[in-house]
Amino acid sequence: MAAHLSADYIENNEGVSVIEDDEESWIRIGGAPSDPKLTSFDAEEFMYVTNPYDSAITIGYEGCWKVPGFDIMDNYIEVHFVTNTDDTVSDTT
């Protein structure tokens, strides 16, 4: 799974960067606030992703998580991170 700021957001918010913080970079599988948040510590693979034009700016992350007992297909997934301008980016699919 990959989550990153959109090109339009980056273009309209120059210098914005995702904060590389495990407490704020997570995914949640399931729609309830009590469902567990999966962080980089839970991932088989995890890496922050930088802007291809400026590697000093982090634009998101990608990771791979195995979740026993969950069928990823047709399931609610929320991704979350925070930027250096205190914007909280949280989206669901």
PyMOL Python script that loads the backbone (N, CA, C, O; Angstrom):
from pymol import cmd

cmd.read_pdbstr("""\
ATOM      1  N   MET A   1       0.836  -1.154   0.000  1.00  0.00           N
ATOM      2  CA  MET A   1       0.000   0.000   0.000  1.00  0.00           C
ATOM      3  C   MET A   1       0.893   1.233   0.000  1.00  0.00           C
ATOM      4  O   MET A   1       1.924   1.263   0.673  1.00  0.00           O
ATOM      5  N   ALA A   2       0.498   2.236  -0.748  1.00  0.00           N
ATOM      6  CA  ALA A   2       1.225   3.500  -0.772  1.00  0.00           C
ATOM      7  C   ALA A   2       0.250   4.636  -0.483  1.00  0.00           C
ATOM      8  O   ALA A   2      -0.894   4.605  -0.937  1.00  0.00           O
ATOM      9  N   ALA A   3       0.691   5.618   0.256  1.00  0.00           N
ATOM     10  CA  ALA A   3      -0.099   6.809   0.551  1.00  0.00           C
ATOM     11  C   ALA A   3       0.818   8.013   0.417  1.00  0.00           C
ATOM     12  O   ALA A   3       1.909   8.040   0.988  1.00  0.00           O
ATOM     13  N   HIS A   4       0.373   9.003  -0.337  1.00  0.00           N
ATOM     14  CA  HIS A   4       1.208  10.194  -0.503  1.00  0.00           C
ATOM     15  C   HIS A   4       0.352  11.411  -0.798  1.00  0.00           C
ATOM     16  O   HIS A   4      -0.810  11.290  -1.185  1.00  0.00           O
ATOM     17  N   LEU A   5       0.938  12.589  -0.611  1.00  0.00           N
ATOM     18  CA  LEU A   5       0.265  13.840  -0.935  1.00  0.00           C
ATOM     19  C   LEU A   5       0.071  13.907  -2.447  1.00  0.00           C
ATOM     20  O   LEU A   5       0.927  13.451  -3.206  1.00  0.00           O
ATOM     21  N   SER A   6      -1.042  14.470  -2.883  1.00  0.00           N
ATOM     22  CA  SER A   6      -1.292  14.582  -4.317  1.00  0.00           C
ATOM     23  C   SER A   6      -0.412  15.677  -4.925  1.00  0.00           C
ATOM     24  O   SER A   6       0.043  16.583  -4.226  1.00  0.00           O
ATOM     25  N   ALA A   7      -0.185  15.578  -6.220  1.00  0.00           N
ATOM     26  CA  ALA A   7       0.624  16.576  -6.931  1.00  0.00           C
ATOM     27  C   ALA A   7       0.014  17.964  -6.794  1.00  0.00           C
ATOM     28  O   ALA A   7       0.746  18.938  -6.624  1.00  0.00           O
ATOM     29  N   ASP A   8      -1.323  18.077  -6.863  1.00  0.00           N
ATOM     30  CA  ASP A   8      -1.983  19.381  -6.708  1.00  0.00           C
ATOM     31  C   ASP A   8      -1.736  19.961  -5.325  1.00  0.00           C
ATOM     32  O   ASP A   8      -1.466  21.154  -5.189  1.00  0.00           O
ATOM     33  N   TYR A   9      -1.827  19.118  -4.291  1.00  0.00           N
ATOM     34  CA  TYR A   9      -1.595  19.582  -2.925  1.00  0.00           C
ATOM     35  C   TYR A   9      -0.164  20.092  -2.772  1.00  0.00           C
ATOM     36  O   TYR A   9       0.062  21.151  -2.185  1.00  0.00           O
ATOM     37  N   ILE A  10       0.789  19.348  -3.293  1.00  0.00           N
ATOM     38  CA  ILE A  10       2.195  19.748  -3.203  1.00  0.00           C
ATOM     39  C   ILE A  10       2.422  21.062  -3.938  1.00  0.00           C
ATOM     40  O   ILE A  10       3.117  21.946  -3.436  1.00  0.00           O
ATOM     41  N   GLU A  11       1.840  21.190  -5.122  1.00  0.00           N
ATOM     42  CA  GLU A  11       2.012  22.405  -5.924  1.00  0.00           C
ATOM     43  C   GLU A  11       1.424  23.624  -5.224  1.00  0.00           C
ATOM     44  O   GLU A  11       1.986  24.715  -5.316  1.00  0.00           O
ATOM     45  N   ASN A  12       0.310  23.459  -4.531  1.00  0.00           N
ATOM     46  CA  ASN A  12      -0.358  24.581  -3.857  1.00  0.00           C
ATOM     47  C   ASN A  12       0.119  24.820  -2.430  1.00  0.00           C
ATOM     48  O   ASN A  12      -0.329  25.767  -1.784  1.00  0.00           O
ATOM     49  N   ASN A  13       1.017  23.981  -1.930  1.00  0.00           N
ATOM     50  CA  ASN A  13       1.526  24.105  -0.561  1.00  0.00           C
ATOM     51  C   ASN A  13       3.032  23.890  -0.563  1.00  0.00           C
ATOM     52  O   ASN A  13       3.534  22.904  -0.025  1.00  0.00           O
ATOM     53  N   GLU A  14       3.733  24.818  -1.171  1.00  0.00           N
ATOM     54  CA  GLU A  14       5.181  24.697  -1.339  1.00  0.00           C
ATOM     55  C   GLU A  14       5.884  24.490   0.000  1.00  0.00           C
ATOM     56  O   GLU A  14       5.608  25.184   0.979  1.00  0.00           O
ATOM     57  N   GLY A  15       6.791  23.528   0.021  1.00  0.00           N
ATOM     58  CA  GLY A  15       7.585  23.256   1.217  1.00  0.00           C
ATOM     59  C   GLY A  15       6.921  22.322   2.209  1.00  0.00           C
ATOM     60  O   GLY A  15       7.532  21.959   3.214  1.00  0.00           O
ATOM     61  N   VAL A  16       5.670  21.920   1.949  1.00  0.00           N
ATOM     62  CA  VAL A  16       4.998  21.014   2.876  1.00  0.00           C
ATOM     63  C   VAL A  16       5.656  19.635   2.790  1.00  0.00           C
ATOM     64  O   VAL A  16       6.063  19.191   1.716  1.00  0.00           O
ATOM     65  N   SER A  17       5.751  18.977   3.926  1.00  0.00           N
ATOM     66  CA  SER A  17       6.410  17.681   3.998  1.00  0.00           C
ATOM     67  C   SER A  17       5.697  16.815   5.025  1.00  0.00           C
ATOM     68  O   SER A  17       5.244  17.315   6.055  1.00  0.00           O
ATOM     69  N   VAL A  18       5.595  15.524   4.751  1.00  0.00           N
ATOM     70  CA  VAL A  18       5.030  14.586   5.711  1.00  0.00           C
ATOM     71  C   VAL A  18       6.043  14.383   6.834  1.00  0.00           C
ATOM     72  O   VAL A  18       7.232  14.197   6.575  1.00  0.00           O
ATOM     73  N   ILE A  19       5.580  14.419   8.060  1.00  0.00           N
ATOM     74  CA  ILE A  19       6.446  14.189   9.214  1.00  0.00           C
ATOM     75  C   ILE A  19       6.693  12.682   9.335  1.00  0.00           C
ATOM     76  O   ILE A  19       5.749  11.893   9.351  1.00  0.00           O
ATOM     77  N   GLU A  20       7.944  12.296   9.419  1.00  0.00           N
ATOM     78  CA  GLU A  20       8.307  10.883   9.553  1.00  0.00           C
ATOM     79  C   GLU A  20       8.196  10.490  11.023  1.00  0.00           C
ATOM     80  O   GLU A  20       9.177  10.509  11.766  1.00  0.00           O
ATOM     81  N   ASP A  21       6.973  10.134  11.426  1.00  0.00           N
ATOM     82  CA  ASP A  21       6.672   9.832  12.817  1.00  0.00           C
ATOM     83  C   ASP A  21       5.753   8.611  12.871  1.00  0.00           C
ATOM     84  O   ASP A  21       4.646   8.643  12.333  1.00  0.00           O
ATOM     85  N   ASP A  22       6.202   7.554  13.507  1.00  0.00           N
ATOM     86  CA  ASP A  22       5.431   6.315  13.573  1.00  0.00           C
ATOM     87  C   ASP A  22       4.084   6.518  14.248  1.00  0.00           C
ATOM     88  O   ASP A  22       3.127   5.814  13.924  1.00  0.00           O
ATOM     89  N   GLU A  23       3.984   7.459  15.174  1.00  0.00           N
ATOM     90  CA  GLU A  23       2.715   7.721  15.843  1.00  0.00           C
ATOM     91  C   GLU A  23       1.696   8.337  14.888  1.00  0.00           C
ATOM     92  O   GLU A  23       0.492   8.237  15.124  1.00  0.00           O
ATOM     93  N   GLU A  24       2.163   8.973  13.815  1.00  0.00           N
ATOM     94  CA  GLU A  24       1.272   9.667  12.887  1.00  0.00           C
ATOM     95  C   GLU A  24       1.224   9.049  11.493  1.00  0.00           C
ATOM     96  O   GLU A  24       0.469   9.522  10.644  1.00  0.00           O
ATOM     97  N   SER A  25       2.002   8.014  11.239  1.00  0.00           N
ATOM     98  CA  SER A  25       2.000   7.330   9.942  1.00  0.00           C
ATOM     99  C   SER A  25       1.497   5.916  10.155  1.00  0.00           C
ATOM    100  O   SER A  25       2.241   5.028  10.572  1.00  0.00           O
ATOM    101  N   TRP A  26       0.212   5.722   9.858  1.00  0.00           N
ATOM    102  CA  TRP A  26      -0.382   4.425  10.122  1.00  0.00           C
ATOM    103  C   TRP A  26      -1.506   4.139   9.144  1.00  0.00           C
ATOM    104  O   TRP A  26      -1.987   5.030   8.444  1.00  0.00           O
ATOM    105  N   ILE A  27      -1.917   2.870   9.107  1.00  0.00           N
ATOM    106  CA  ILE A  27      -3.124   2.472   8.400  1.00  0.00           C
ATOM    107  C   ILE A  27      -4.014   1.751   9.397  1.00  0.00           C
ATOM    108  O   ILE A  27      -3.539   1.193  10.386  1.00  0.00           O
ATOM    109  N   ARG A  28      -5.310   1.772   9.124  1.00  0.00           N
ATOM    110  CA  ARG A  28      -6.259   1.037   9.961  1.00  0.00           C
ATOM    111  C   ARG A  28      -7.154   0.248   9.014  1.00  0.00           C
ATOM    112  O   ARG A  28      -7.709   0.806   8.067  1.00  0.00           O
ATOM    113  N   ILE A  29      -7.292  -1.030   9.266  1.00  0.00           N
ATOM    114  CA  ILE A  29      -8.192  -1.863   8.486  1.00  0.00           C
ATOM    115  C   ILE A  29      -9.434  -2.098   9.333  1.00  0.00           C
ATOM    116  O   ILE A  29      -9.384  -2.761  10.369  1.00  0.00           O
ATOM    117  N   GLY A  30     -10.531  -1.551   8.878  1.00  0.00           N
ATOM    118  CA  GLY A  30     -11.786  -1.607   9.613  1.00  0.00           C
ATOM    119  C   GLY A  30     -12.273  -0.199   9.885  1.00  0.00           C
ATOM    120  O   GLY A  30     -11.471   0.729   9.983  1.00  0.00           O
ATOM    121  N   GLY A  31     -13.575  -0.031  10.007  1.00  0.00           N
ATOM    122  CA  GLY A  31     -14.163   1.296  10.138  1.00  0.00           C
ATOM    123  C   GLY A  31     -14.328   1.820  11.548  1.00  0.00           C
ATOM    124  O   GLY A  31     -14.691   2.981  11.733  1.00  0.00           O
ATOM    125  N   ALA A  32     -14.072   1.000  12.537  1.00  0.00           N
ATOM    126  CA  ALA A  32     -14.275   1.427  13.925  1.00  0.00           C
ATOM    127  C   ALA A  32     -13.005   2.056  14.498  1.00  0.00           C
ATOM    128  O   ALA A  32     -11.903   1.568  14.247  1.00  0.00           O
ATOM    129  N   PRO A  33     -13.156   3.136  15.267  1.00  0.00           N
ATOM    130  CA  PRO A  33     -11.975   3.742  15.911  1.00  0.00           C
ATOM    131  C   PRO A  33     -11.207   2.757  16.790  1.00  0.00           C
ATOM    132  O   PRO A  33     -10.018   2.952  17.042  1.00  0.00           O
ATOM    133  N   SER A  34     -11.871   1.710  17.255  1.00  0.00           N
ATOM    134  CA  SER A  34     -11.199   0.722  18.109  1.00  0.00           C
ATOM    135  C   SER A  34     -10.401  -0.307  17.314  1.00  0.00           C
ATOM    136  O   SER A  34      -9.634  -1.075  17.895  1.00  0.00           O
ATOM    137  N   ASP A  35     -10.576  -0.332  15.971  1.00  0.00           N
ATOM    138  CA  ASP A  35      -9.783  -1.256  15.155  1.00  0.00           C
ATOM    139  C   ASP A  35      -8.311  -0.863  15.243  1.00  0.00           C
ATOM    140  O   ASP A  35      -7.996   0.323  15.340  1.00  0.00           O
ATOM    141  N   PRO A  36      -7.410  -1.837  15.210  1.00  0.00           N
ATOM    142  CA  PRO A  36      -5.993  -1.531  15.431  1.00  0.00           C
ATOM    143  C   PRO A  36      -5.368  -0.695  14.317  1.00  0.00           C
ATOM    144  O   PRO A  36      -5.694  -0.843  13.139  1.00  0.00           O
ATOM    145  N   LYS A  37      -4.462   0.185  14.729  1.00  0.00           N
ATOM    146  CA  LYS A  37      -3.656   0.951  13.789  1.00  0.00           C
ATOM    147  C   LYS A  37      -2.375   0.177  13.520  1.00  0.00           C
ATOM    148  O   LYS A  37      -1.717  -0.282  14.454  1.00  0.00           O
ATOM    149  N   LEU A  38      -2.023   0.031  12.256  1.00  0.00           N
ATOM    150  CA  LEU A  38      -0.800  -0.668  11.878  1.00  0.00           C
ATOM    151  C   LEU A  38       0.249   0.367  11.496  1.00  0.00           C
ATOM    152  O   LEU A  38       0.000   1.223  10.647  1.00  0.00           O
ATOM    153  N   THR A  39       1.419   0.292  12.119  1.00  0.00           N
ATOM    154  CA  THR A  39       2.488   1.267  11.900  1.00  0.00           C
ATOM    155  C   THR A  39       3.669   0.595  11.196  1.00  0.00           C
ATOM    156  O   THR A  39       3.596  -0.572  10.810  1.00  0.00           O
ATOM    157  N   SER A  40       4.733   1.337  11.041  1.00  0.00           N
ATOM    158  CA  SER A  40       5.935   0.788  10.409  1.00  0.00           C
ATOM    159  C   SER A  40       6.474  -0.407  11.192  1.00  0.00           C
ATOM    160  O   SER A  40       7.073  -1.309  10.607  1.00  0.00           O
ATOM    161  N   PHE A  41       6.267  -0.424  12.509  1.00  0.00           N
ATOM    162  CA  PHE A  41       6.753  -1.535  13.333  1.00  0.00           C
ATOM    163  C   PHE A  41       6.035  -2.838  13.001  1.00  0.00           C
ATOM    164  O   PHE A  41       6.588  -3.922  13.187  1.00  0.00           O
ATOM    165  N   ASP A  42       4.788  -2.730  12.503  1.00  0.00           N
ATOM    166  CA  ASP A  42       3.988  -3.907  12.163  1.00  0.00           C
ATOM    167  C   ASP A  42       4.202  -4.360  10.723  1.00  0.00           C
ATOM    168  O   ASP A  42       3.751  -5.442  10.346  1.00  0.00           O
ATOM    169  N   ALA A  43       4.873  -3.560   9.924  1.00  0.00           N
ATOM    170  CA  ALA A  43       4.999  -3.816   8.483  1.00  0.00           C
ATOM    171  C   ALA A  43       6.131  -4.796   8.184  1.00  0.00           C
ATOM    172  O   ALA A  43       7.157  -4.825   8.863  1.00  0.00           O
ATOM    173  N   GLU A  44       5.903  -5.594   7.143  1.00  0.00           N
ATOM    174  CA  GLU A  44       6.985  -6.432   6.640  1.00  0.00           C
ATOM    175  C   GLU A  44       7.996  -5.577   5.888  1.00  0.00           C
ATOM    176  O   GLU A  44       9.199  -5.834   5.930  1.00  0.00           O
ATOM    177  N   GLU A  45       7.494  -4.564   5.205  1.00  0.00           N
ATOM    178  CA  GLU A  45       8.320  -3.588   4.499  1.00  0.00           C
ATOM    179  C   GLU A  45       7.698  -2.220   4.737  1.00  0.00           C
ATOM    180  O   GLU A  45       6.473  -2.095   4.709  1.00  0.00           O
ATOM    181  N   PHE A  46       8.505  -1.193   4.969  1.00  0.00           N
ATOM    182  CA  PHE A  46       8.000   0.161   5.158  1.00  0.00           C
ATOM    183  C   PHE A  46       9.085   1.141   4.741  1.00  0.00           C
ATOM    184  O   PHE A  46      10.260   0.960   5.060  1.00  0.00           O
ATOM    185  N   MET A  47       8.673   2.182   4.022  1.00  0.00           N
ATOM    186  CA  MET A  47       9.641   3.194   3.599  1.00  0.00           C
ATOM    187  C   MET A  47       8.903   4.511   3.362  1.00  0.00           C
ATOM    188  O   MET A  47       7.832   4.536   2.755  1.00  0.00           O
ATOM    189  N   TYR A  48       9.484   5.586   3.843  1.00  0.00           N
ATOM    190  CA  TYR A  48       8.954   6.905   3.510  1.00  0.00           C
ATOM    191  C   TYR A  48       9.358   7.233   2.079  1.00  0.00           C
ATOM    192  O   TYR A  48      10.421   6.820   1.614  1.00  0.00           O
ATOM    193  N   VAL A  49       8.502   7.980   1.385  1.00  0.00           N
ATOM    194  CA  VAL A  49       8.711   8.318  -0.017  1.00  0.00           C
ATOM    195  C   VAL A  49       8.951   9.826  -0.117  1.00  0.00           C
ATOM    196  O   VAL A  49       8.241  10.622   0.497  1.00  0.00           O
ATOM    197  N   THR A  50       9.960  10.201  -0.900  1.00  0.00           N
ATOM    198  CA  THR A  50      10.273  11.620  -1.057  1.00  0.00           C
ATOM    199  C   THR A  50       9.809  12.147  -2.406  1.00  0.00           C
ATOM    200  O   THR A  50       9.534  11.384  -3.331  1.00  0.00           O
ATOM    201  N   ASN A  51       9.729  13.451  -2.494  1.00  0.00           N
ATOM    202  CA  ASN A  51       9.366  14.121  -3.741  1.00  0.00           C
ATOM    203  C   ASN A  51      10.426  13.798  -4.788  1.00  0.00           C
ATOM    204  O   ASN A  51      11.615  13.961  -4.513  1.00  0.00           O
ATOM    205  N   PRO A  52      10.039  13.345  -5.975  1.00  0.00           N
ATOM    206  CA  PRO A  52      11.038  12.995  -6.991  1.00  0.00           C
ATOM    207  C   PRO A  52      11.882  14.184  -7.453  1.00  0.00           C
ATOM    208  O   PRO A  52      12.958  14.000  -8.021  1.00  0.00           O
ATOM    209  N   TYR A  53      11.391  15.408  -7.209  1.00  0.00           N
ATOM    210  CA  TYR A  53      12.123  16.610  -7.619  1.00  0.00           C
ATOM    211  C   TYR A  53      12.896  17.253  -6.471  1.00  0.00           C
ATOM    212  O   TYR A  53      13.720  18.140  -6.699  1.00  0.00           O
ATOM    213  N   ASP A  54      12.638  16.814  -5.237  1.00  0.00           N
ATOM    214  CA  ASP A  54      13.324  17.367  -4.065  1.00  0.00           C
ATOM    215  C   ASP A  54      13.335  16.305  -2.972  1.00  0.00           C
ATOM    216  O   ASP A  54      12.359  16.169  -2.233  1.00  0.00           O
ATOM    217  N   SER A  55      14.411  15.563  -2.863  1.00  0.00           N
ATOM    218  CA  SER A  55      14.477  14.435  -1.929  1.00  0.00           C
ATOM    219  C   SER A  55      14.478  14.860  -0.467  1.00  0.00           C
ATOM    220  O   SER A  55      14.426  14.005   0.417  1.00  0.00           O
ATOM    221  N   ALA A  56      14.536  16.155  -0.191  1.00  0.00           N
ATOM    222  CA  ALA A  56      14.464  16.629   1.190  1.00  0.00           C
ATOM    223  C   ALA A  56      13.012  16.711   1.675  1.00  0.00           C
ATOM    224  O   ALA A  56      12.762  16.928   2.860  1.00  0.00           O
ATOM    225  N   ILE A  57      12.063  16.538   0.760  1.00  0.00           N
ATOM    226  CA  ILE A  57      10.648  16.656   1.111  1.00  0.00           C
ATOM    227  C   ILE A  57       9.996  15.269   1.067  1.00  0.00           C
ATOM    228  O   ILE A  57       9.927  14.636   0.014  1.00  0.00           O
ATOM    229  N   THR A  58       9.523  14.814   2.224  1.00  0.00           N
ATOM    230  CA  THR A  58       8.819  13.538   2.311  1.00  0.00           C
ATOM    231  C   THR A  58       7.368  13.764   1.923  1.00  0.00           C
ATOM    232  O   THR A  58       6.710  14.651   2.466  1.00  0.00           O
ATOM    233  N   ILE A  59       6.860  12.961   0.980  1.00  0.00           N
ATOM    234  CA  ILE A  59       5.485  13.151   0.506  1.00  0.00           C
ATOM    235  C   ILE A  59       4.538  12.035   0.937  1.00  0.00           C
ATOM    236  O   ILE A  59       3.340  12.116   0.664  1.00  0.00           O
ATOM    237  N   GLY A  60       5.039  11.000   1.600  1.00  0.00           N
ATOM    238  CA  GLY A  60       4.177   9.916   2.045  1.00  0.00           C
ATOM    239  C   GLY A  60       4.973   8.694   2.429  1.00  0.00           C
ATOM    240  O   GLY A  60       6.144   8.791   2.798  1.00  0.00           O
ATOM    241  N   TYR A  61       4.334   7.543   2.340  1.00  0.00           N
ATOM    242  CA  TYR A  61       5.015   6.292   2.672  1.00  0.00           C
ATOM    243  C   TYR A  61       4.400   5.141   1.888  1.00  0.00           C
ATOM    244  O   TYR A  61       3.310   5.251   1.327  1.00  0.00           O
ATOM    245  N   GLU A  62       5.127   4.047   1.871  1.00  0.00           N
ATOM    246  CA  GLU A  62       4.587   2.809   1.317  1.00  0.00           C
ATOM    247  C   GLU A  62       4.988   1.675   2.240  1.00  0.00           C
ATOM    248  O   GLU A  62       6.041   1.712   2.876  1.00  0.00           O
ATOM    249  N   GLY A  63       4.135   0.673   2.302  1.00  0.00           N
ATOM    250  CA  GLY A  63       4.430  -0.439   3.184  1.00  0.00           C
ATOM    251  C   GLY A  63       3.625  -1.659   2.816  1.00  0.00           C
ATOM    252  O   GLY A  63       2.698  -1.602   2.008  1.00  0.00           O
ATOM    253  N   CYS A  64       3.999  -2.761   3.427  1.00  0.00           N
ATOM    254  CA  CYS A  64       3.336  -4.038   3.192  1.00  0.00           C
ATOM    255  C   CYS A  64       3.046  -4.660   4.553  1.00  0.00           C
ATOM    256  O   CYS A  64       3.959  -4.908   5.341  1.00  0.00           O
ATOM    257  N   TRP A  65       1.779  -4.904   4.817  1.00  0.00           N
ATOM    258  CA  TRP A  65       1.352  -5.473   6.082  1.00  0.00           C
ATOM    259  C   TRP A  65       0.590  -6.760   5.848  1.00  0.00           C
ATOM    260  O   TRP A  65      -0.249  -6.821   4.949  1.00  0.00           O
ATOM    261  N   LYS A  66       0.860  -7.790   6.634  1.00  0.00           N
ATOM    262  CA  LYS A  66       0.045  -8.999   6.656  1.00  0.00           C
ATOM    263  C   LYS A  66      -0.819  -8.913   7.905  1.00  0.00           C
ATOM    264  O   LYS A  66      -0.322  -8.673   9.005  1.00  0.00           O
ATOM    265  N   VAL A  67      -2.109  -9.110   7.719  1.00  0.00           N
ATOM    266  CA  VAL A  67      -3.025  -9.019   8.845  1.00  0.00           C
ATOM    267  C   VAL A  67      -3.807 -10.327   8.924  1.00  0.00           C
ATOM    268  O   VAL A  67      -4.734 -10.542   8.144  1.00  0.00           O
ATOM    269  N   PRO A  68      -3.445 -11.191   9.851  1.00  0.00           N
ATOM    270  CA  PRO A  68      -4.143 -12.475   9.970  1.00  0.00           C
ATOM    271  C   PRO A  68      -5.633 -12.271  10.230  1.00  0.00           C
ATOM    272  O   PRO A  68      -6.029 -11.436  11.043  1.00  0.00           O
ATOM    273  N   GLY A  69      -6.441 -13.045   9.527  1.00  0.00           N
ATOM    274  CA  GLY A  69      -7.876 -12.988   9.761  1.00  0.00           C
ATOM    275  C   GLY A  69      -8.610 -11.911   8.989  1.00  0.00           C
ATOM    276  O   GLY A  69      -9.833 -11.822   9.091  1.00  0.00           O
ATOM    277  N   PHE A  70      -7.915 -11.093   8.224  1.00  0.00           N
ATOM    278  CA  PHE A  70      -8.566 -10.040   7.452  1.00  0.00           C
ATOM    279  C   PHE A  70      -8.470 -10.342   5.974  1.00  0.00           C
ATOM    280  O   PHE A  70      -7.412 -10.715   5.466  1.00  0.00           O
ATOM    281  N   ASP A  71      -9.594 -10.174   5.286  1.00  0.00           N
ATOM    282  CA  ASP A  71      -9.608 -10.244   3.837  1.00  0.00           C
ATOM    283  C   ASP A  71      -9.547  -8.804   3.334  1.00  0.00           C
ATOM    284  O   ASP A  71     -10.507  -8.049   3.494  1.00  0.00           O
ATOM    285  N   ILE A  72      -8.435  -8.425   2.733  1.00  0.00           N
ATOM    286  CA  ILE A  72      -8.232  -7.047   2.266  1.00  0.00           C
ATOM    287  C   ILE A  72      -9.294  -6.630   1.263  1.00  0.00           C
ATOM    288  O   ILE A  72      -9.710  -5.472   1.246  1.00  0.00           O
ATOM    289  N   MET A  73      -9.732  -7.558   0.434  1.00  0.00           N
ATOM    290  CA  MET A  73     -10.724  -7.218  -0.577  1.00  0.00           C
ATOM    291  C   MET A  73     -12.036  -6.839   0.109  1.00  0.00           C
ATOM    292  O   MET A  73     -12.458  -7.497   1.060  1.00  0.00           O
ATOM    293  N   ASP A  74     -12.668  -5.793  -0.371  1.00  0.00           N
ATOM    294  CA  ASP A  74     -13.958  -5.331   0.151  1.00  0.00           C
ATOM    295  C   ASP A  74     -13.888  -4.995   1.637  1.00  0.00           C
ATOM    296  O   ASP A  74     -14.847  -5.238   2.369  1.00  0.00           O
ATOM    297  N   ASN A  75     -12.786  -4.448   2.084  1.00  0.00           N
ATOM    298  CA  ASN A  75     -12.655  -4.059   3.469  1.00  0.00           C
ATOM    299  C   ASN A  75     -12.367  -2.567   3.546  1.00  0.00           C
ATOM    300  O   ASN A  75     -11.826  -1.994   2.600  1.00  0.00           O
ATOM    301  N   TYR A  76     -12.713  -1.942   4.635  1.00  0.00           N
ATOM    302  CA  TYR A  76     -12.507  -0.528   4.885  1.00  0.00           C
ATOM    303  C   TYR A  76     -11.056  -0.312   5.307  1.00  0.00           C
ATOM    304  O   TYR A  76     -10.587  -0.945   6.253  1.00  0.00           O
ATOM    305  N   ILE A  77     -10.345   0.572   4.617  1.00  0.00           N
ATOM    306  CA  ILE A  77      -8.950   0.867   4.959  1.00  0.00           C
ATOM    307  C   ILE A  77      -8.788   2.373   5.096  1.00  0.00           C
ATOM    308  O   ILE A  77      -9.213   3.125   4.219  1.00  0.00           O
ATOM    309  N   GLU A  78      -8.176   2.819   6.194  1.00  0.00           N
ATOM    310  CA  GLU A  78      -7.881   4.235   6.424  1.00  0.00           C
ATOM    311  C   GLU A  78      -6.367   4.411   6.466  1.00  0.00           C
ATOM    312  O   GLU A  78      -5.667   3.656   7.141  1.00  0.00           O
ATOM    313  N   VAL A  79      -5.863   5.414   5.741  1.00  0.00           N
ATOM    314  CA  VAL A  79      -4.440   5.752   5.814  1.00  0.00           C
ATOM    315  C   VAL A  79      -4.326   7.136   6.422  1.00  0.00           C
ATOM    316  O   VAL A  79      -5.206   7.977   6.236  1.00  0.00           O
ATOM    317  N   HIS A  80      -3.236   7.375   7.153  1.00  0.00           N
ATOM    318  CA  HIS A  80      -3.120   8.597   7.948  1.00  0.00           C
ATOM    319  C   HIS A  80      -1.672   9.048   8.016  1.00  0.00           C
ATOM    320  O   HIS A  80      -0.769   8.230   8.193  1.00  0.00           O
ATOM    321  N   PHE A  81      -1.448  10.362   7.876  1.00  0.00           N
ATOM    322  CA  PHE A  81      -0.171  10.986   8.216  1.00  0.00           C
ATOM    323  C   PHE A  81      -0.378  12.464   8.481  1.00  0.00           C
ATOM    324  O   PHE A  81      -1.448  13.002   8.197  1.00  0.00           O
ATOM    325  N   VAL A  82       0.646  13.135   9.029  1.00  0.00           N
ATOM    326  CA  VAL A  82       0.591  14.546   9.392  1.00  0.00           C
ATOM    327  C   VAL A  82       1.732  15.266   8.696  1.00  0.00           C
ATOM    328  O   VAL A  82       2.828  14.723   8.552  1.00  0.00           O
ATOM    329  N   THR A  83       1.464  16.509   8.260  1.00  0.00           N
ATOM    330  CA  THR A  83       2.492  17.291   7.574  1.00  0.00           C
ATOM    331  C   THR A  83       3.171  18.267   8.535  1.00  0.00           C
ATOM    332  O   THR A  83       2.721  18.463   9.665  1.00  0.00           O
ATOM    333  N   ASN A  84       4.253  18.871   8.068  1.00  0.00           N
ATOM    334  CA  ASN A  84       4.980  19.843   8.873  1.00  0.00           C
ATOM    335  C   ASN A  84       4.196  21.143   9.054  1.00  0.00           C
ATOM    336  O   ASN A  84       4.631  22.016   9.806  1.00  0.00           O
ATOM    337  N   THR A  85       3.063  21.290   8.390  1.00  0.00           N
ATOM    338  CA  THR A  85       2.192  22.453   8.578  1.00  0.00           C
ATOM    339  C   THR A  85       0.981  22.085   9.437  1.00  0.00           C
ATOM    340  O   THR A  85      -0.021  22.801   9.456  1.00  0.00           O
ATOM    341  N   ASP A  86       1.087  20.958  10.147  1.00  0.00           N
ATOM    342  CA  ASP A  86       0.053  20.449  11.049  1.00  0.00           C
ATOM    343  C   ASP A  86      -1.246  20.061  10.354  1.00  0.00           C
ATOM    344  O   ASP A  86      -2.292  19.989  10.998  1.00  0.00           O
ATOM    345  N   ASP A  87      -1.194  19.809   9.044  1.00  0.00           N
ATOM    346  CA  ASP A  87      -2.344  19.267   8.350  1.00  0.00           C
ATOM    347  C   ASP A  87      -2.390  17.775   8.623  1.00  0.00           C
ATOM    348  O   ASP A  87      -1.377  17.089   8.489  1.00  0.00           O
ATOM    349  N   THR A  88      -3.554  17.265   9.006  1.00  0.00           N
ATOM    350  CA  THR A  88      -3.741  15.836   9.167  1.00  0.00           C
ATOM    351  C   THR A  88      -4.359  15.305   7.891  1.00  0.00           C
ATOM    352  O   THR A  88      -5.424  15.758   7.473  1.00  0.00           O
ATOM    353  N   VAL A  89      -3.699  14.356   7.281  1.00  0.00           N
ATOM    354  CA  VAL A  89      -4.198  13.740   6.064  1.00  0.00           C
ATOM    355  C   VAL A  89      -4.665  12.342   6.436  1.00  0.00           C
ATOM    356  O   VAL A  89      -3.868  11.496   6.842  1.00  0.00           O
ATOM    357  N   SER A  90      -5.954  12.112   6.296  1.00  0.00           N
ATOM    358  CA  SER A  90      -6.517  10.822   6.626  1.00  0.00           C
ATOM    359  C   SER A  90      -7.589  10.537   5.597  1.00  0.00           C
ATOM    360  O   SER A  90      -8.521  11.325   5.437  1.00  0.00           O
ATOM    361  N   ASP A  91      -7.469   9.422   4.897  1.00  0.00           N
ATOM    362  CA  ASP A  91      -8.395   9.106   3.827  1.00  0.00           C
ATOM    363  C   ASP A  91      -8.779   7.643   3.913  1.00  0.00           C
ATOM    364  O   ASP A  91      -8.026   6.823   4.438  1.00  0.00           O
ATOM    365  N   THR A  92      -9.939   7.325   3.403  1.00  0.00           N
ATOM    366  CA  THR A  92     -10.430   5.948   3.455  1.00  0.00           C
ATOM    367  C   THR A  92     -10.744   5.440   2.057  1.00  0.00           C
ATOM    368  O   THR A  92     -11.049   6.207   1.144  1.00  0.00           O
ATOM    369  N   THR A  93     -10.662   4.128   1.921  1.00  0.00           N
ATOM    370  CA  THR A  93     -11.085   3.473   0.681  1.00  0.00           C
ATOM    371  C   THR A  93     -12.030   2.354   1.019  1.00  0.00           C
ATOM    372  O   THR A  93     -12.514   1.663   0.123  1.00  0.00           O
TER     373      THR A  93
END
""", "prot")
cmd.dss("prot")
cmd.show_as("cartoon", "prot")
cmd.util.cbc("prot")
cmd.orient("prot")
